């Protein structure tokens, strides 16, 4: 009984915490019903609905959870916790308490609870100094609400029983059953801050909230009251979702302008003359307000998720405030050189790659320095002190880094040219530079500096010319690393290149020279990847078909290393013996986790493309593909259809 209760308890946590990346488009699709009950002034709105297209994916995750249960990890964690307690009485009390909690959690059918829809929202408190309010609404499987509200109320009452000051009050409001657990705090009551936890049910909708006001507004919307506008009908939200693909799985809306606006409003209240805070606190608030003004440049972030068959597509829109494009930090993101030809350095046998524009570090550094000089008390002195410290070690950010470093990056992974017992793959890391000649001088000077410093310490950095089809490349290694790591470094065209081998770099250069096919000729990438139709800010593709194997192997390696460490602990010392016993139990849990992670074998690949429209919007399209149906699955599906 204890095992099953604690399996339910541990598995309930990821179920409660799971909120997928979400998405939007036009009016909300009809299945997104709970959006009609969400107040419009929330800054975070996450909404997931049941999609029959995800049945196979959910089945695979179900097998992962089942493997977790069968592994006995939940029982091992429970036993490990008990061993950490000091005496038998404590262990007995903890076992009884945890057993009861597990039984209560098992009294809720968690999968049924969130079966049809799940919504999670957050907004600022009803007053400037009130804590944020949170609310979760769920529409469960048909007929499950009655049983599940009983289980949730039982948990709430058990929590209330832990303190004489806590109690659960039952009432009705706007046709809904309501259970309220109030948190006693005299100081907060004086400020009229209601922090109670609310549990409510109306029909097949169950809700949970921290903060009374948001709960009352949601119940009012359920009752058809017009006092509070709903987010699904609010013009700002409707305008936002009209700009992306509609979801059939989930959506996430993050109103960044509203969020930062609320924070700035709080700072203004703190800074006002009516504030009772000390002068130092008001100064800090003014400083925070100035920082918020510099970072307040995003209007909203919106994502939508669509699943069809074995393909999950996410559309993300980051909309900037049109009047904030000239902010220093905004320019650091906007003034980046896009990738006009994404496949220029990508060989046909590339297994994974990433191209990203990142940010302009020089713009960020300059903006921070100017802000400190202008806004921070004694800022000019602080900046001068910082620059002196850098000068003392012979480093000038502008001359030694920003003069040649641009920052856009390309990462390429390929099958290993020479397979070794250590495994691994060939790779090339590329960083765009402003001045190739200067970049080469700076990089080589850094290598020579490190070599000289190691020589003075009696060590050797082995540096030699690399057999790369371009001038100036050097192979760098250390006697302790040369068996499995011999990177080559050099500059070609506008790219600083660091490769796992000369052969890996040559493959990329052959593609750029037109002497070898690019990844566009890769059938796997053609079928599963995303090919940009113009300049892109970021592009990526990764083969994750062996994700389960790789994670399982890594965890297994950690378990083996931990086992060897525990074997090295002397057993004759009582304290050491106790630590050894704990470490052995932990490593035992880790070793059991490996086979569970190996169940994550149903993925195939992931890919993404990000573009900037030149005005105020960044768009990213991402795709995750899952394992193709096996012949047996196809036969079963055909038989079912007949």
C-alpha positions as CSV (number, residue, x, y, z in Angstrom):
1,X,0.0,0.0,0.0
2,X,2.8,2.4,0.9
3,X,4.5,1.9,-2.4
4,X,1.4,2.6,-4.4
5,X,0.6,5.7,-2.3
6,X,4.0,7.1,-2.8
7,X,4.1,6.4,-6.5
8,X,1.0,8.5,-6.7
9,X,2.5,11.2,-4.5
10,X,5.7,11.5,-6.5
11,X,4.0,11.2,-9.9
12,X,1.5,13.9,-8.9
13,X,4.2,16.5,-8.6
14,X,5.2,16.6,-12.2
15,X,1.6,16.4,-13.2
16,X,0.8,19.5,-11.2
17,X,3.9,21.3,-12.3
18,X,3.6,20.4,-15.9
19,X,2.7,23.4,-18.1
20,X,3.8,23.0,-21.7
21,X,5.1,25.8,-23.9
22,X,1.9,27.3,-25.2
23,X,0.5,29.1,-28.2
24,X,-2.2,31.3,-29.8
25,X,-4.0,32.6,-33.0
26,X,-7.0,34.9,-33.9
27,X,-9.9,34.2,-31.6
28,X,-9.3,31.3,-29.3
29,X,-10.4,28.0,-30.8
30,X,-13.7,26.7,-29.4
31,X,-12.0,24.1,-27.2
32,X,-10.2,26.8,-25.2
33,X,-13.3,27.5,-23.1
34,X,-11.6,28.5,-19.8
35,X,-10.1,31.7,-21.3
36,X,-13.6,33.2,-20.9
37,X,-13.1,33.1,-17.1
38,X,-9.7,34.7,-16.9
39,X,-9.5,38.4,-16.0
40,X,-7.8,40.5,-18.7
41,X,-5.2,42.1,-16.4
42,X,-3.1,38.9,-15.9
43,X,0.4,39.2,-17.3
44,X,1.0,35.4,-17.6
45,X,-1.7,33.2,-19.2
46,X,-1.0,29.5,-20.0
47,X,-3.6,27.3,-21.5
48,X,-3.5,23.6,-22.5
49,X,-6.4,21.6,-24.0
50,X,-6.8,17.9,-24.7
51,X,-5.8,17.1,-28.3
52,X,-6.5,13.5,-29.5
53,X,-3.6,13.9,-31.9
54,X,-1.3,13.6,-28.8
55,X,-2.7,10.2,-27.8
56,X,0.4,8.3,-28.9
57,X,2.8,10.8,-27.4
58,X,1.0,10.7,-24.1
59,X,1.1,6.9,-24.2
60,X,4.9,7.0,-24.4
61,X,5.1,9.3,-21.5
62,X,2.8,7.0,-19.6
63,X,5.2,4.2,-20.2
64,X,8.0,6.4,-18.8
65,X,6.0,7.0,-15.6
66,X,5.1,3.3,-15.3
67,X,8.8,2.4,-15.6
68,X,9.5,4.9,-12.9
69,X,7.0,3.2,-10.6
70,X,8.3,-0.3,-11.3
71,X,11.9,0.8,-10.7
72,X,11.1,1.3,-7.0
73,X,12.8,4.8,-7.0
74,X,9.8,6.2,-5.0
75,X,10.3,3.6,-2.3
76,X,14.0,4.2,-2.2
77,X,13.6,8.0,-1.9
78,X,11.2,7.4,1.0
79,X,13.6,5.0,2.7
80,X,16.5,7.4,2.2
81,X,14.5,10.2,3.8
82,X,13.8,8.1,6.8
83,X,17.5,7.2,7.3
84,X,18.4,10.9,7.5
85,X,16.2,11.3,10.7
86,X,18.0,11.0,14.0
87,X,15.9,8.6,16.1
88,X,13.2,6.0,15.8
89,X,10.4,8.2,17.1
90,X,11.1,10.8,14.5
91,X,11.2,8.2,11.8
92,X,7.9,6.7,13.0
93,X,6.2,10.1,13.0
94,X,7.6,11.0,9.6
95,X,6.5,7.6,8.1
96,X,3.0,8.1,9.4
97,X,2.8,11.7,8.2
98,X,4.2,10.9,4.7
99,X,2.0,7.8,4.4
100,X,-1.1,9.8,5.2
101,X,0.0,12.5,2.7
102,X,0.5,9.9,0.0
103,X,-2.9,8.4,0.7
104,X,-4.5,11.8,0.4
105,X,-2.7,12.6,-2.9
106,X,-3.8,9.2,-4.2
107,X,-7.4,10.2,-3.5
108,X,-7.3,12.5,-6.4
109,X,-7.4,11.2,-10.0
110,X,-4.8,13.6,-11.3
111,X,-4.9,12.5,-14.9
112,X,-8.7,12.9,-15.0
113,X,-8.4,16.2,-13.1
114,X,-6.5,17.9,-16.0
115,X,-7.8,15.8,-18.8
116,X,-9.7,18.4,-20.9
117,X,-8.2,21.8,-20.1
118,X,-5.7,23.4,-17.8
119,X,-5.1,27.1,-17.3
120,X,-2.5,28.8,-15.1
121,X,-2.4,32.6,-14.7
122,X,-0.5,35.2,-12.6
123,X,-1.0,38.9,-12.0
124,X,0.2,41.6,-9.7
125,X,-1.7,42.0,-6.4
126,X,-4.8,44.2,-6.1
127,X,-2.8,46.9,-4.4
128,X,0.7,48.2,-5.2
129,X,2.3,46.3,-2.3
130,X,0.2,43.1,-2.4
131,X,1.9,39.8,-3.3
132,X,1.1,38.4,-6.8
133,X,-2.1,36.4,-7.3
134,X,-2.1,33.0,-8.9
135,X,-4.9,30.9,-10.2
136,X,-5.3,27.5,-11.8
137,X,-8.5,26.4,-13.5
138,X,-9.0,22.8,-14.8
139,X,-11.8,21.0,-16.7
140,X,-11.4,17.3,-16.1
141,X,-12.7,14.2,-17.7
142,X,-16.5,14.0,-17.9
143,X,-18.0,12.9,-14.6
144,X,-14.7,13.3,-12.6
145,X,-15.2,16.6,-10.9
146,X,-17.2,15.3,-7.9
147,X,-14.7,12.7,-6.9
148,X,-11.7,15.0,-7.4
149,X,-13.1,17.9,-5.5
150,X,-13.7,15.5,-2.5
151,X,-10.0,14.5,-2.7
152,X,-8.8,18.1,-3.0
153,X,-10.9,19.2,-0.1
154,X,-9.6,16.4,2.0
155,X,-6.0,17.6,1.3
156,X,-7.0,21.2,2.2
157,X,-8.6,20.1,5.5
158,X,-5.5,18.1,6.4
159,X,-3.3,21.1,5.8
160,X,-5.6,23.2,8.0
161,X,-5.3,20.6,10.8
162,X,-1.6,21.3,11.1
163,X,-2.2,24.6,13.0
164,X,-4.9,25.7,15.4
165,X,-5.0,29.1,13.6
166,X,-5.9,27.6,10.3
167,X,-9.4,26.6,9.3
168,X,-11.4,25.8,6.2
169,X,-14.6,27.8,5.6
170,X,-17.1,26.5,3.1
171,X,-19.5,28.8,1.3
172,X,-21.1,29.5,-2.0
173,X,-20.5,32.4,-4.4
174,X,-22.0,33.0,-7.8
175,X,-23.4,29.5,-8.0
176,X,-20.1,27.8,-7.1
177,X,-19.0,25.8,-4.1
178,X,-16.1,27.5,-2.3
179,X,-13.6,26.3,0.3
180,X,-11.4,29.0,1.7
181,X,-8.2,28.4,3.8
182,X,-7.2,31.8,5.2
183,X,-3.6,32.6,6.2
184,X,-3.6,34.5,9.5
185,X,-1.4,37.6,9.4
186,X,-2.4,40.7,11.4
187,X,-0.1,43.0,9.5
188,X,-1.4,41.9,6.1
189,X,-5.0,42.3,7.3
190,X,-4.3,45.9,8.3
191,X,-3.3,46.5,4.7
192,X,-6.4,44.7,3.5
193,X,-4.4,42.1,1.8
194,X,-6.3,38.8,1.4
195,X,-3.9,35.9,1.0
196,X,-6.2,33.0,1.5
197,X,-6.0,29.9,-0.6
198,X,-9.2,29.2,-2.4
199,X,-10.6,25.9,-3.8
200,X,-13.8,26.1,-5.8
201,X,-16.0,24.1,-8.1
202,X,-18.6,25.1,-10.6
203,X,-20.0,22.3,-12.7
204,X,-17.1,20.4,-14.3
205,X,-14.6,23.3,-13.6
206,X,-12.4,23.2,-10.5
207,X,-10.3,26.1,-9.5
208,X,-7.5,26.9,-7.1
209,X,-6.2,30.4,-6.3
210,X,-3.8,32.3,-4.0
211,X,-5.5,35.6,-3.5
212,X,-9.2,36.2,-3.1
213,X,-9.7,39.0,-5.6
214,X,-8.7,37.0,-8.7
215,X,-10.9,34.1,-7.5
216,X,-13.9,36.4,-7.1
217,X,-13.5,37.9,-10.5
218,X,-13.2,34.5,-12.1
219,X,-16.4,33.3,-10.5
220,X,-18.1,36.5,-11.6
221,X,-17.1,35.8,-15.2
222,X,-18.4,32.2,-14.9
223,X,-21.7,33.6,-13.7
224,X,-21.9,35.9,-16.7
225,X,-21.2,39.2,-14.9
226,X,-19.7,42.0,-17.0
227,X,-17.9,43.8,-14.2
228,X,-14.5,42.3,-15.2
229,X,-13.3,42.0,-18.8
230,X,-12.1,38.5,-19.8
231,X,-8.8,38.1,-21.4
232,X,-10.2,36.0,-24.3
233,X,-12.3,39.0,-25.4
234,X,-9.9,41.8,-24.5
235,X,-8.8,43.9,-27.6
236,X,-5.1,43.8,-26.7
237,X,-5.1,40.0,-26.4
238,X,-7.2,39.5,-29.5
239,X,-4.8,41.7,-31.4
240,X,-1.9,39.7,-30.2
241,X,-3.3,36.2,-31.0
242,X,-4.3,37.4,-34.5
243,X,-0.6,37.6,-35.4
244,X,0.2,33.9,-34.9
245,X,-0.9,30.4,-35.9
246,X,-3.9,29.2,-33.9
247,X,-3.2,26.5,-31.3
248,X,-4.7,23.1,-31.1
249,X,-2.7,22.0,-28.0
250,X,-1.7,25.0,-25.9
251,X,-0.8,28.7,-25.7
252,X,1.3,31.0,-23.6
253,X,0.9,34.7,-23.4
254,X,3.4,36.8,-21.4
255,X,2.4,40.5,-21.4
256,X,5.8,41.9,-20.7
257,X,4.7,45.6,-21.0
258,X,2.0,45.1,-18.4
259,X,4.4,43.1,-16.1
260,X,7.2,45.7,-16.2
261,X,4.6,48.6,-16.0
262,X,3.2,47.1,-12.8
263,X,6.7,46.9,-11.3
264,X,7.5,50.4,-12.3
265,X,4.3,51.5,-10.7
266,X,5.3,49.8,-7.4
267,X,8.7,51.6,-7.6
268,X,7.0,54.9,-8.0
269,X,4.8,54.4,-5.0
270,X,7.9,53.5,-2.9
271,X,9.7,56.6,-4.2
272,X,6.9,58.9,-3.4
273,X,7.1,61.4,-0.6
274,X,4.1,59.7,1.1
275,X,6.1,56.5,1.4
276,X,7.1,55.6,5.0
277,X,10.2,53.8,3.9
278,X,13.7,55.1,4.8
279,X,15.7,57.2,2.3
280,X,18.0,54.4,1.5
281,X,15.1,52.2,0.5
282,X,13.6,54.9,-1.6
283,X,17.0,55.4,-3.4
284,X,17.1,51.7,-4.2
285,X,13.6,51.8,-5.6
286,X,14.5,54.8,-7.8
287,X,17.5,52.8,-9.1
288,X,15.3,49.8,-9.8
289,X,12.9,52.0,-11.6
290,X,15.6,53.4,-13.8
291,X,16.9,49.9,-14.6
292,X,13.3,48.8,-15.5
293,X,13.0,51.8,-17.9
294,X,16.1,50.5,-19.8
295,X,14.9,46.9,-20.1
296,X,11.2,47.8,-20.8
297,X,11.3,47.2,-24.6
298,X,9.2,44.0,-25.2
299,X,5.5,44.4,-25.8
300,X,4.5,40.7,-25.4
301,X,5.7,37.2,-26.0
302,X,3.2,34.7,-27.5
303,X,3.6,31.0,-28.4
304,X,1.2,28.5,-29.8
305,X,1.6,24.7,-30.0
306,X,0.0,22.4,-32.6
307,X,0.4,18.6,-32.8
308,X,-0.4,16.6,-35.9
309,X,0.5,13.0,-36.0
310,X,4.2,12.6,-35.0
311,X,5.0,16.3,-35.5
312,X,4.7,19.0,-32.8
313,X,5.0,22.6,-34.1
314,X,5.5,25.7,-32.0
315,X,5.1,29.3,-33.2
316,X,6.6,32.0,-31.1
317,X,6.2,35.8,-31.5
318,X,8.2,38.4,-29.6
319,X,6.7,41.8,-30.3
320,X,8.8,44.8,-29.4
321,X,7.3,48.1,-28.4
322,X,7.7,50.2,-31.5
323,X,8.8,53.3,-29.7
324,X,11.6,51.5,-27.8
325,X,13.8,50.4,-30.8
326,X,16.5,53.0,-30.0
327,X,17.0,51.9,-26.4
328,X,20.7,50.7,-26.0
329,X,19.7,47.2,-25.1
330,X,17.2,47.0,-27.9
331,X,19.9,47.9,-30.4
332,X,22.1,45.2,-29.0
333,X,19.5,42.7,-30.2
334,X,18.4,44.4,-33.4
335,X,21.7,45.4,-34.9
336,X,22.9,41.8,-35.6
337,X,24.0,40.4,-38.9
338,X,21.6,37.7,-40.1
339,X,22.6,34.5,-41.8
340,X,21.9,35.0,-45.5
341,X,23.0,31.4,-46.4
342,X,22.5,29.2,-43.5
343,X,24.0,26.1,-45.0
344,X,27.3,27.7,-46.2
345,X,29.5,25.7,-43.8
346,X,27.2,22.7,-43.1
347,X,28.3,19.4,-44.6
348,X,25.7,16.9,-45.9
349,X,26.4,14.5,-43.1
350,X,25.9,17.1,-40.4
351,X,23.9,15.5,-37.5
352,X,23.2,18.7,-35.7
353,X,23.9,22.4,-36.0
354,X,23.0,25.7,-34.5
355,X,23.3,29.2,-35.9
356,X,22.6,32.1,-33.6
357,X,23.0,35.9,-33.7
358,X,23.0,36.3,-29.9
359,X,23.5,39.9,-28.8
360,X,26.0,42.7,-29.4
361,X,28.2,42.5,-26.4
362,X,29.9,45.8,-27.1
363,X,26.5,47.6,-27.1
364,X,25.6,45.9,-23.8
365,X,28.9,46.7,-22.2
366,X,28.8,50.3,-23.4
367,X,25.2,50.7,-22.2
368,X,26.0,49.4,-18.7
369,X,29.1,51.6,-18.4
370,X,27.1,54.7,-19.4
371,X,24.2,53.8,-17.1
372,X,26.6,53.4,-14.1
373,X,28.3,56.7,-14.9
374,X,25.1,58.6,-15.2
375,X,22.7,57.0,-12.7
376,X,24.7,55.3,-10.0
377,X,25.9,57.5,-7.1
378,X,29.7,58.0,-7.6
379,X,29.2,56.0,-10.8
380,X,32.1,57.7,-12.6
381,X,34.5,56.7,-9.8
382,X,33.2,53.1,-9.9
383,X,33.8,52.9,-13.7
384,X,37.3,54.4,-13.4
385,X,38.1,51.8,-10.7
386,X,36.8,49.0,-12.9
387,X,38.8,50.2,-15.9
388,X,41.9,50.4,-13.7
389,X,41.5,46.8,-12.6
390,X,41.3,45.7,-16.2
391,X,44.3,47.7,-17.2
392,X,46.3,46.1,-14.3
393,X,46.0,42.7,-16.0
394,X,46.6,44.2,-19.5
395,X,43.1,43.9,-20.8
396,X,41.2,46.6,-22.7
397,X,37.7,45.4,-23.7
398,X,37.4,47.6,-26.7
399,X,40.9,47.1,-28.1
400,X,41.4,43.4,-27.1
401,X,37.9,42.1,-27.8
402,X,35.2,44.4,-29.3
403,X,37.6,45.6,-32.0
404,X,37.4,42.2,-33.7
405,X,34.7,40.2,-32.0
406,X,31.2,40.3,-33.6
407,X,29.7,37.3,-31.9
408,X,27.3,35.5,-34.2
409,X,28.0,31.8,-33.8
410,X,27.7,28.5,-35.7
411,X,28.1,25.1,-34.1
412,X,28.4,22.0,-36.3
413,X,28.3,18.4,-35.3
414,X,29.3,15.5,-37.6
415,X,30.0,11.7,-37.2
416,X,33.5,11.1,-36.0
417,X,36.0,10.6,-38.9
418,X,37.9,8.1,-36.7
419,X,35.9,6.1,-34.2
420,X,37.6,5.6,-30.9
421,X,36.7,3.7,-27.7
422,X,36.1,7.1,-26.1
423,X,33.2,7.7,-28.6
424,X,32.2,11.3,-29.4
425,X,31.8,13.1,-32.6
426,X,33.5,15.7,-34.7
427,X,32.6,19.3,-34.2
428,X,33.3,22.8,-35.3
429,X,32.6,26.0,-33.4
430,X,32.6,29.2,-35.5
431,X,32.4,32.8,-34.2
432,X,32.0,35.8,-36.6
433,X,34.6,38.5,-36.4
434,X,34.7,42.1,-37.6
435,X,38.4,42.1,-38.7
436,X,39.8,38.7,-39.7
437,X,43.4,39.9,-39.6
438,X,43.1,41.5,-36.2
439,X,41.2,38.5,-34.9
440,X,43.9,36.1,-36.0
441,X,46.6,38.3,-34.3
442,X,44.6,38.4,-31.1
443,X,43.8,34.7,-31.0
444,X,47.4,33.7,-31.7
445,X,48.7,36.1,-29.2
446,X,46.4,34.5,-26.6
447,X,47.7,31.0,-27.4
448,X,51.3,32.1,-27.2
449,X,50.6,33.9,-23.9
450,X,49.1,30.7,-22.4
451,X,51.9,28.6,-23.7
452,X,54.5,30.9,-22.2
453,X,52.7,31.0,-18.8
454,X,52.5,27.2,-18.7
455,X,56.2,26.8,-19.6
456,X,57.1,29.0,-16.7
457,X,55.1,26.6,-14.5
458,X,57.0,23.6,-15.9
459,X,54.1,22.5,-18.1
460,X,53.8,22.1,-21.9
461,X,51.2,23.4,-24.3
462,X,51.8,21.6,-27.6
463,X,51.2,24.0,-30.5
464,X,51.9,23.1,-34.1
465,X,50.6,24.0,-37.6
466,X,47.3,22.3,-38.5
467,X,46.7,20.5,-41.8
468,X,43.8,22.8,-42.7
469,X,43.1,24.0,-46.2
470,X,43.6,27.6,-45.1
471,X,46.6,29.5,-43.7
472,X,47.3,30.2,-40.1
473,X,45.5,27.3,-38.4
474,X,47.2,25.8,-35.4
475,X,46.7,22.6,-33.4
476,X,46.7,23.1,-29.7
477,X,46.8,20.3,-27.0
478,X,48.3,19.3,-23.7
479,X,50.1,16.0,-23.0
480,X,47.4,14.9,-20.6
481,X,44.6,15.6,-23.2
482,X,46.2,14.7,-26.5
483,X,44.8,11.1,-26.6
484,X,41.3,12.4,-27.1
485,X,41.4,16.2,-27.6
486,X,43.5,17.9,-30.3
487,X,41.5,21.1,-31.3
488,X,42.6,23.3,-34.2
489,X,42.2,27.1,-34.2
490,X,42.3,29.6,-36.9
491,X,40.5,32.4,-38.9
492,X,39.1,32.0,-42.4
493,X,37.1,34.8,-44.1
494,X,34.9,36.4,-41.3
495,X,35.0,33.4,-39.0
496,X,37.1,32.3,-36.1
497,X,37.0,28.5,-36.3
498,X,37.7,26.0,-33.5
499,X,37.4,22.4,-34.6
500,X,37.8,19.0,-33.0
501,X,40.2,18.1,-35.8
502,X,41.7,19.5,-39.0
503,X,39.5,17.1,-40.9
504,X,36.3,18.5,-39.3
505,X,37.3,22.1,-40.3
506,X,38.2,21.0,-43.8
507,X,34.8,19.5,-44.3
508,X,33.1,22.8,-43.5
509,X,35.5,24.7,-45.7
510,X,34.9,22.3,-48.6
511,X,31.2,23.1,-48.4
512,X,31.9,26.8,-48.4
513,X,34.1,26.4,-51.5
514,X,31.4,24.5,-53.3
515,X,33.5,21.4,-53.4
516,X,31.1,19.3,-51.3
517,X,27.3,19.1,-50.9
518,X,25.6,21.0,-48.0
519,X,23.1,19.7,-45.5
520,X,20.4,20.7,-48.0
521,X,21.2,17.3,-49.7
522,X,20.6,15.5,-46.4
523,X,17.4,13.5,-46.7
524,X,16.8,13.4,-43.0
525,X,17.1,17.2,-42.7
526,X,14.8,17.6,-45.8
527,X,12.1,15.5,-44.2
528,X,12.3,16.8,-40.6
529,X,14.2,20.1,-40.5
530,X,13.1,23.6,-41.2
531,X,14.7,25.5,-44.2
532,X,14.6,29.3,-44.0
533,X,13.3,31.1,-47.1
534,X,15.5,34.2,-46.5
535,X,17.9,35.7,-44.0
536,X,17.5,34.2,-40.5
537,X,18.6,35.3,-37.0
538,X,18.9,31.7,-35.9
539,X,18.6,28.2,-37.3
540,X,19.0,24.8,-35.7
541,X,18.6,21.1,-36.2
542,X,19.4,18.2,-33.9
543,X,19.1,14.4,-34.1
544,X,17.6,13.4,-30.7
545,X,16.6,9.8,-31.7
546,X,19.2,8.5,-29.2
547,X,18.2,10.8,-26.4
548,X,17.1,8.0,-24.0
549,X,20.3,6.0,-24.6
550,X,22.5,9.0,-24.1
551,X,20.8,10.1,-20.9
552,X,20.7,6.6,-19.5
553,X,24.4,6.1,-20.3
554,X,25.3,9.4,-18.6
555,X,23.3,8.6,-15.5
556,X,24.8,5.1,-15.4
557,X,28.3,6.6,-15.6
558,X,27.5,9.0,-12.6
559,X,26.2,5.9,-10.7
560,X,29.4,4.0,-11.4
561,X,31.6,6.9,-10.3
562,X,29.6,7.4,-7.2
563,X,29.9,3.7,-6.4
564,X,33.6,3.9,-6.6
565,X,33.7,7.0,-4.4
566,X,31.6,5.3,-1.7
567,X,33.9,2.2,-1.9
568,X,36.8,4.5,-1.1
569,X,35.2,5.8,2.1
570,X,36.8,4.1,5.1
571,X,34.1,2.2,7.1
572,X,35.8,2.4,10.5
573,X,34.9,6.0,11.1
574,X,31.2,6.2,12.4
575,X,30.5,9.6,10.7
576,X,32.2,8.4,7.5
577,X,30.2,5.1,7.6
578,X,27.0,7.1,7.8
579,X,27.9,9.2,4.9
580,X,29.0,6.1,3.0
581,X,25.6,4.5,3.6
582,X,23.7,7.6,2.4
583,X,25.9,7.9,-0.7
584,X,25.4,4.2,-1.5
585,X,21.6,4.7,-1.3
586,X,21.8,7.8,-3.5
587,X,23.9,6.0,-6.1
588,X,21.5,3.1,-6.0
589,X,18.7,5.5,-6.9
590,X,20.8,7.0,-9.7
591,X,21.5,3.6,-11.2
592,X,17.8,2.7,-11.2
593,X,17.0,6.0,-13.0
594,X,19.2,5.1,-16.0
595,X,16.8,2.4,-17.4
596,X,13.8,4.8,-16.8
597,X,15.5,7.5,-18.9
598,X,16.2,5.0,-21.6
599,X,12.4,4.9,-22.1
600,X,12.8,8.4,-23.7
601,X,13.4,6.7,-27.0
602,X,10.3,8.0,-28.9
603,X,11.9,11.3,-30.1
604,X,13.3,11.8,-33.5
605,X,14.6,15.3,-34.1
606,X,14.1,19.0,-33.3
607,X,14.6,22.0,-35.4
608,X,13.9,25.8,-35.4
609,X,14.2,28.9,-37.5
610,X,14.0,32.5,-36.1
611,X,13.6,35.6,-38.2
612,X,13.2,39.4,-37.6
613,X,10.8,41.4,-39.8
614,X,13.0,44.5,-39.7
615,X,10.3,46.4,-37.8
616,X,9.4,45.1,-34.4
617,X,8.8,41.4,-34.4
618,X,10.9,38.3,-33.9
619,X,9.3,35.0,-35.0
620,X,10.4,31.5,-34.2
621,X,9.0,28.3,-35.7
622,X,10.1,25.1,-33.9
623,X,9.4,21.5,-34.7
624,X,9.8,18.3,-32.7
625,X,9.4,15.1,-34.6
626,X,8.7,11.8,-32.9
627,X,9.6,8.2,-33.8
628,X,8.0,7.0,-37.0
629,X,5.3,4.3,-36.6
630,X,6.7,0.7,-36.6
631,X,5.3,-1.9,-39.1
632,X,3.3,-3.4,-36.2
633,X,1.8,-0.1,-35.3
634,X,0.8,0.5,-38.9
635,X,-0.9,-2.9,-39.1
636,X,-2.7,-2.3,-35.8
637,X,-3.9,1.1,-37.0
638,X,-5.1,-0.4,-40.3
639,X,-7.0,-3.2,-38.6
640,X,-8.7,-0.7,-36.2
641,X,-9.7,1.5,-39.2
642,X,-11.3,-1.5,-40.9
